[in-house]
C-alpha cells in the first residue's frame, strides 16, 4: 500500500501534545471519511451531479459564481499575473518575519511579555491590507485575538465564518543552522516563501486577508455577512484565543448562528491526473491517560516480588495486549471514505483491495479481506479505530531505593464512533484483572475507592479529554458541504495545476487531531477543516526546519477563498 502511505506522509503534520493543555493536534494524514453524496441544491446556482459517476461516491460539478462573473473574471486574470503572485508572497514574507511564537504554560496576557509581539503583527496587517481595515469592523478579543466583521446587506442570511491562527510553533535553537535561510527571514526566492509559519498557519491568514483586500478593490459588497476569527495560541491550547473568540461570537450571534466555518486542515494531492481533495468533516477525540502505581518504599536489599515498576510494566503489557480493536465496518465513516477511493479507482490502494472494497458492500468475505489488508499496515490500521500509544514512563529515583510512585502516560485518539466514556470503560476492564493479580486497589478516573498503600490510579491529569467532534452533514440536503465541494472542484480546475488534472474527486474525511475548530462547535454544524494547497508539491517543512510554501500554491489558496466567498454570497440554502 505504498501509494496510500506516500499520500499519508505528504499530509503528516501533527502538532505534538503539550502537558496540561487541551487536545489540539493537527494530524494531517490520510484519515478516512465519508460518502460524498449527490447534492442537488435549492441554491441560486444549482449543484448538479457530474456525469458518469459511481453511485457510491458521486461528485458535484464545479461551482462557479454567476452573479459575480465580471468580478470573478477580473480576479482570475489578476491571480494569473506574476505581479499578484509576488505581491501575495511578499505579504506572507512580511508576516513570517514577525515571530509570533506560542509557548506552553504562558502566563495570561498582561503578565507575559511574549504576547506583545502580536501587536507588531497587527500593525503589519493594518498597513498591508488598508482596504480590509477601512471596510471591515475589527474587534480585538483578549487584546490579541482578531475578529473582523464585514456586514452583509441581507441580515436573513447566516454569516460565513473563516478562521485561522496567528501564532506559530517555536523554532528549536539548536536547529537554526539547519535552515536554508534564517527561520524568520521570510525569504522569497521568486518561487518559495521560507520561514516558520509560512505553512502553518500564516498562509491561511494572509490568503484570507489578501482575498478580501482584492475583493474590496473590485467594488464587491457582500449580501452575506463575513466574519474572520484569528486565534493566538492554537499551537498550545486555544484558551487565550479561539476559546475567547468563540465565546464572544456565541454571545453576539447565538448558537448555530453561522452558515459554515472553514479552518485550516487537510489539503489535496494530484496523482495520475486525479486531484483528490480531503476536507475533514469529523475529528477524532482525544485522551491522555496517566497510569500511576503507588507502593510502599524501602531498601532494595529487601524487595517485594514485584516493585511498583514491575506492576506498571505488567499494566503496560496488558494495555498493549488488548488495545481498542480497530475494525472496518460498513456503517463507519472510514468505510465510506475508502469506498470513495475504491469506486473512483484512485490508485492509493492496491487494485485487489479496491476491488474487495467495491464488493464488500454486499459480500462479507470481501469485507474481511479488505479489513485484513488494511490492518496489516500500521499506517492504515490507525485509520480504522481508536489508537493507543504509551509515550511516557517515569519511576525510581535511586538504585537502592524501592520506587514509591511510578507513572506512565498513554495517548489515545478516539474513533469518531466511540467516546471518552467508552474508552475509559475499556481501560478499566483491561486493567482490573492485573490489579487483582498484584493485590493493588484500582481507582479509575476519580471513582471512589478505599485508599490503601498499594494503588493503581488512572487519571486525566492534564484535563485532555475531548469527545470526537460532531459530524458535519454531507448528505443530499447538506448545502454547505455541496457548496464547499463544488468550490474545490472549480478552484482546482482554474488553478496553476489545471493542466495536470483530468478529474477531481472530493471526499470528506476524519481528522486525527484537533485545531481551533474544537472551540467553535456551538456556532455551526457545518465545520470544514481544509487547506486548498497541494500537500505534495506546494508546501514543505511544517513544524520543522525549512518550512516553506510555494507562491503558486499560495495564489491558489487565495483563489479558493475568492470562489468560496462569492459562491456563499449567492447561495440561498446555507
Steps between C-alpha positions, in 0.01 A plus 500: 500500500792728432293753304253543783784535747680751280190715496472460876855623544437801278224602739671419828531816709397410846544757772628309806310490824599739775457411867206665679351627179186405316527289190576692182714302272493529128541147379494559127517144381281308266240430769175385360153617462211535310259409238478795268139524397339658202393834631214652307473851627218744530775756482492791257759314294396137463742235627485222244646154500795467269427256217591131491568445867487211737198509727723423800693826493345747255642849459342837442600703198736795532315788662583828328343821630257643246376826651858617548634383163652838412681517833612138474637542148690808612651326802581178315702708258671685782579178684672363190740793489857489627439832672226362723702188580795710612279738697330213682836337572634827640192538720567156646872571527435806713270306733755220538765752605302571819572206738161445663611189684256320727641323806357255748411633843510866400371739764178691427510797267628802691724283717720350229694724263519227236146589394603852402647394164145449374454877511771532234316253280179700536681816393631311199152381405368855527761646265503207256123471460364855519175423316418222746557726797306787346201282409469229766440553870789369710446389859792381710402225739723442802734767357655300216239264352354665190137509393414666167137566405379590149128568522295363215195666352265208578473442874288190439803311369716322756859632497801321356775439759864466390754417769875464539773570751774760528738301722773262392692222671836612639820434308734262681820705558725204422342464154548858381820418310311228310269751333574595141409858595454646850166374637354849538649653187188438291738448209327497161704359213239564232349156548489417873441701817712360783457532874319382809127539446522520121280190489346481846303717512594841365437372148132468593476836675678688222300325227173602667607861553641524147176364357292762679742778407467415130123447519449839662703668225263356238205666670354174629251543783374181666141405555612240755693627802861379517679449832870427544635360829877467548623337820830547680580170671380217279846347530465468876142494625263740327382622839621857462394532137238276341322427827455872563402568139241223504351623825469853363345381175249280680406790725448735205350263242370207703528125450487350151518851360752451218440341161836324494855522631821435307829461688843357428506126441555229244590595146518329162740300287520427130589148389478358150279786384260473795476785749385352829377757755436402860312755711460364852141496619568304819778488756610224731473556872794512735612375840831484687477237774740516794560155648647542849615216725551575869677241717690506831862610484795339670852376446561305183685233697162380628281523189146370453435251218394790278601862543277782384697502176427131452130556560495792257681290241230235527229764464665634185536149360130441564403822324712420197367145490141620492474840328170636370426279204503667158248364253373574153124536536254589228334764716827676584628825357830348393317234301316763300824685438677187378199425280562836337859401423390162370201600288693780332793262449746741657841325508565552870428137587595178321259400227399186689405701809300745291311213339425344839376833633258535210372144552487540878176698493321165455766237557619438858798295381623790286452727803722273711768483231507880473515528879794260523689692235443835670582371849826346381670837485532737800424809291171375361418316822498831687215622280261227609443577867631641826879506514713440808862598565697468824717810469634588846620286791667616820600330821772455755747751640786286632633157429481384863157646579171334414288730283196638681329661201541406136304636206427447135304721261303338221369702206169418332338635184137402538310364203211717384257217573624466857516731803718593796278294731513192280878519497518546877278195551725297271810598696337406828401158368852434369686606814267367769631139478860625515431708809336200664798279414743734675265578788482873428191719520387634162357851488382620160435861409404622845261223603478454876699211646661427833854633493780260586878508484482300177307686230466523125342827390379588152449873455467770238749718690547747216125541445551389143171319442328602180208318344505434125375807317140518384480372144447762233206401278598382153170351385274602211354793692832634626526827311824617665687181411365512146618858469846419635536198273395692190730786596797264532418350161486842336810638669710195411398514135601867486817472709865485399493118472192490276691349208597204722142427607270276297241458773435606859370286785396665826446273799434612857724332753582473869778702663704321762558813708346831582561860402320808628178363351441312825409836656239587237270197517211705641504748212420272206448136406689559177871506587760428231871456558659556163808673358480545125862427423683205346655319794748314281640783288413839650600479866789355702638496851193566712612508866857422401799655324462676165126552529391654171206549268506535123370835378290335227329291767438811706326662203277195464415527869382859447310392188320235704390755760382729222281228346379399846396851602328573170323163493383540860374848418277362225379196694153491652509157664773543759 
